[in-house]
Amino acid sequence: MKRSGPLFTLFAGLLLALFMLSLNETTGAGTSSYGGASPGTASPSPSGTPPSPSETPPSQPPSGGPTESPSASPSKSAPPNADYAGRTDDDSSAVAVSLRDGKAIAYFCDGRDQESWLKGDVEDDGGMRLTGKHGAKLEGTLSGRKIRGTVEIDKQRWTFTADKAIKPSGLYRATAEVRGAQIDGGWIVLPGGRQVGILKRDGEPAPAPEIDPETGAVTVDGQRLTARPVVP
C-alpha cells in the first residue's frame, strides 16, 4: 500500500501534462482560423478607382449653352413699293414703271401716237420682264433708285433710264365714256413736272391734254375726268 502512492501520483501528473498539452494545441488552432485574411484572399479595390476608358461617358455641352444648328440663309424680299419715271436714251419717248408687292406695270408713250401698257413680275434681285399686247416687252433691272432697261414695240427697240419718282411724278390713267366715245388716257408725269401722254377715243390715239398733277383732274371734250395713279 505504501508503494502504490508514488506511482499514483506520477500517473496523475502524466495525465495532467497530456491534458494541458492538448488544451494548448486547441487554442492555437482557433487563433489561426479567425486572425487576418488568408494569403489567397483578394483585397477589394478602392471605391475611388476611375473607370476604364471604355466606360468614360462622352463629353456634354455646358448646360444652357447655345445649340449649334445649320445656319439659315436670310430670306430675300421683293423690291420695295415705288414708282419710277424717265426718258428713253434718244429722248423720243417716256417710260414709267410702278412696283407693288413683287408686281410691276409699265407704260411706254411717245406723246403722239405710239404707246404700250406692260405688266409682269419683279424678281428679288430687281430684274423684270414685262409683256404687253402685240408682242411688246420691257426688260429691266432695278438698281438703287433707278430702273435701267429696254423696250421693244413693233420691232423697234429703245433703251431707257427711269428714276425713282416722288409724287406727283408717276403714272396716271383715266377711262370713261364721253359723248358716246370710249376714252382711255395714259399720262407719265416726269420729275420736274413735264408730262407725256396719249388719249384714245374709240381706239384712235392723239396727244393727251395735261392733267392737274396734284388732283389728276383733266377736261376731255368738255367733260371733267380724273386721272388716277396706276398700280399693279
Wavefront OBJ file of the C-alpha trace (Angstrom):
o trace
v 0.000 0.000 0.000
v 2.859 2.355 0.700
v 4.404 1.796 -2.826
v 1.215 2.483 -4.775
v 1.078 6.124 -3.598
v 4.040 7.444 -5.602
v 3.007 5.574 -8.705
v -0.469 7.001 -8.484
v 0.945 10.485 -8.096
v 3.224 10.012 -11.101
v 0.359 8.692 -13.202
v -1.873 11.635 -12.240
v 0.865 14.132 -13.164
v 1.293 12.456 -16.541
v -2.434 12.770 -17.267
v -2.402 16.426 -16.253
v 0.518 17.116 -18.594
v -1.260 15.447 -21.503
v -4.394 17.439 -20.766
v -2.504 20.769 -20.752
v -0.705 19.917 -23.991
v -3.985 19.107 -25.694
v -5.506 22.391 -24.449
v -2.612 24.476 -25.854
v -2.935 22.919 -29.337
v -6.676 23.604 -29.423
v -6.203 27.263 -28.515
v -3.519 27.827 -31.222
v -5.720 26.361 -33.969
v -8.544 28.707 -33.135
v -6.278 31.737 -33.293
v -5.057 30.900 -36.811
v -8.650 30.449 -38.108
v -10.011 33.889 -37.041
v -6.975 36.045 -37.476
v -6.256 38.323 -40.587
v -7.159 37.393 -44.108
v -5.648 34.306 -45.502
v -2.892 34.680 -48.148
v -5.242 33.634 -51.030
v -7.956 36.242 -50.369
v -8.033 39.269 -52.813
v -8.411 42.751 -51.295
v -11.331 44.815 -52.640
v -10.335 47.728 -54.956
v -10.691 51.261 -53.557
v -14.066 52.901 -54.241
v -12.381 55.918 -55.887
v -10.775 53.973 -58.758
v -11.559 55.801 -62.068
v -13.499 53.889 -64.737
v -11.698 52.379 -67.661
v -11.530 54.428 -70.904
v -14.309 52.368 -72.469
v -16.621 53.350 -69.611
v -15.890 57.099 -69.732
v -19.139 58.951 -70.736
v -18.981 61.272 -73.775
v -18.479 64.933 -73.025
v -21.646 67.047 -72.976
v -22.048 70.763 -73.838
v -22.407 73.093 -70.866
v -25.925 73.326 -69.558
v -27.746 76.302 -71.053
v -25.126 76.810 -73.768
v -26.105 77.579 -77.375
v -27.077 74.688 -79.563
v -25.453 74.709 -82.967
v -27.811 74.427 -85.891
v -27.319 74.809 -89.638
v -27.265 78.485 -90.481
v -30.316 79.507 -92.468
v -29.820 81.764 -95.448
v -31.519 85.084 -94.970
v -34.671 85.159 -96.910
v -34.838 87.649 -99.734
v -37.720 90.066 -100.151
v -39.273 91.735 -103.167
v -38.072 95.257 -104.046
v -39.909 97.980 -102.103
v -43.086 99.526 -103.491
v -42.247 102.611 -105.533
v -42.813 104.449 -108.834
v -40.202 105.240 -111.485
v -40.327 107.590 -114.472
v -37.843 108.651 -117.128
v -36.974 109.089 -120.778
v -35.581 106.855 -123.476
v -31.926 107.426 -124.276
v -32.823 109.088 -127.585
v -35.258 111.411 -125.724
v -38.078 110.453 -128.072
v -40.374 108.775 -125.538
v -41.104 108.318 -121.852
v -41.318 105.219 -119.659
v -42.949 104.833 -116.236
v -42.944 101.751 -114.003
v -44.982 101.123 -110.853
v -43.862 98.370 -108.435
v -46.118 96.866 -105.796
v -45.509 93.644 -103.823
v -43.341 91.981 -106.447
v -45.618 93.002 -109.358
v -44.973 95.686 -111.952
v -46.971 97.654 -114.521
v -45.286 99.930 -117.045
v -46.311 102.442 -119.688
v -44.352 103.446 -122.768
v -45.524 106.563 -124.593
v -44.117 108.884 -127.263
v -46.813 111.549 -126.658
v -48.130 111.342 -130.232
v -49.467 108.018 -131.436
v -47.413 105.163 -130.011
v -47.952 103.646 -126.593
v -47.975 100.294 -124.768
v -49.067 99.016 -121.377
v -46.954 96.162 -119.996
v -47.019 94.082 -116.824
v -45.309 91.173 -115.073
v -43.360 90.057 -112.022
v -40.286 91.564 -110.374
v -37.556 89.212 -109.192
v -35.970 89.530 -105.748
v -32.785 90.846 -107.372
v -34.737 93.634 -109.120
v -34.905 92.006 -112.549
v -38.140 92.224 -114.527
v -39.530 91.027 -117.845
v -42.863 92.660 -118.628
v -45.101 91.940 -121.590
v -47.912 93.753 -123.417
v -50.153 93.456 -126.442
v -48.820 92.588 -129.908
v -45.580 91.134 -128.541
v -44.450 94.267 -126.721
v -41.917 93.657 -123.949
v -39.868 95.520 -121.408
v -36.756 94.099 -119.787
v -35.151 95.996 -116.946
v -33.260 95.850 -113.674
v -33.824 97.911 -110.564
v -30.554 99.071 -109.038
v -30.605 101.607 -106.250
v -33.016 104.384 -107.228
v -33.092 103.649 -110.983
v -34.511 101.150 -113.428
v -32.355 100.615 -116.477
v -33.648 98.555 -119.395
v -35.052 98.232 -122.902
v -38.483 98.388 -124.526
v -39.396 96.606 -127.773
v -42.590 97.520 -129.658
v -43.388 96.716 -133.297
v -39.799 95.605 -133.925
v -38.439 98.900 -132.629
v -36.163 98.990 -129.621
v -35.389 101.746 -127.110
v -33.119 101.844 -124.076
v -34.264 103.883 -121.094
v -33.479 105.002 -117.570
v -36.316 105.671 -115.099
v -35.541 107.393 -111.802
v -37.497 106.919 -108.605
v -40.486 109.256 -108.783
v -41.694 111.492 -105.987
v -45.377 112.438 -106.080
v -46.903 113.984 -108.064
v -44.463 112.427 -110.567
v -45.513 108.972 -111.713
v -48.014 107.074 -113.841
v -51.715 108.012 -114.280
v -54.688 106.701 -116.245
v -58.315 107.692 -116.891
v -61.068 105.716 -118.646
v -64.644 106.881 -119.254
v -67.335 107.286 -121.863
v -67.594 110.859 -123.133
v -70.188 111.937 -125.731
v -70.675 108.332 -126.797
v -66.946 107.647 -127.277
v -64.809 105.343 -125.174
v -61.972 107.391 -123.668
v -58.708 105.803 -122.491
v -55.886 108.119 -121.491
v -52.410 107.450 -120.100
v -50.002 110.023 -118.627
v -46.425 109.993 -117.387
v -45.539 112.909 -115.137
v -41.745 113.190 -115.168
v -39.565 114.602 -112.399
v -39.662 118.362 -112.918
v -43.329 118.322 -113.962
v -43.101 117.593 -117.698
v -45.968 115.406 -118.956
v -46.139 112.881 -121.773
v -49.439 111.167 -122.619
v -51.797 109.754 -125.215
v -55.593 109.912 -125.193
v -57.512 107.370 -127.267
v -61.083 107.953 -128.471
v -62.551 104.632 -129.536
v -59.018 103.356 -130.064
v -57.729 106.322 -132.079
v -54.589 107.808 -130.419
v -53.852 111.508 -130.078
v -51.727 113.682 -127.743
v -53.378 113.861 -124.326
v -54.348 117.153 -122.655
v -52.416 117.880 -119.474
v -53.741 116.774 -116.129
v -53.520 118.626 -112.842
v -50.780 116.507 -111.210
v -51.996 117.380 -107.712
v -55.585 116.230 -108.253
v -55.486 114.262 -111.525
v -58.245 116.478 -112.955
v -58.449 116.732 -116.758
v -61.106 118.012 -119.161
v -61.919 115.910 -122.225
v -64.430 117.189 -124.776
v -65.942 119.457 -122.167
v -66.302 116.748 -119.546
v -64.221 116.700 -116.398
v -62.432 113.414 -115.693
v -59.982 112.310 -113.029
v -56.737 110.528 -113.905
v -55.662 108.269 -111.056
v -52.297 106.757 -110.109
v -51.732 103.341 -111.668
v -50.633 100.383 -109.522
v -50.316 96.676 -110.412
l 1 2 3 4 5 6 7 8 9 10 11 12 13 14 15 16 17 18 19 20 21 22 23 24 25 26 27 28 29 30 31 32 33 34 35 36 37 38 39 40 41 42 43 44 45 46 47 48 49 50 51 52 53 54 55 56 57 58 59 60 61 62 63 64 65 66 67 68 69 70 71 72 73 74 75 76 77 78 79 80 81 82 83 84 85 86 87 88 89 90 91 92 93 94 95 96 97 98 99 100 101 102 103 104 105 106 107 108 109 110 111 112 113 114 115 116 117 118 119 120 121 122 123 124 125 126 127 128 129 130 131 132 133 134 135 136 137 138 139 140 141 142 143 144 145 146 147 148 149 150 151 152 153 154 155 156 157 158 159 160 161 162 163 164 165 166 167 168 169 170 171 172 173 174 175 176 177 178 179 180 181 182 183 184 185 186 187 188 189 190 191 192 193 194 195 196 197 198 199 200 201 202 203 204 205 206 207 208 209 210 211 212 213 214 215 216 217 218 219 220 221 222 223 224 225 226 227 228 229 230 231 232
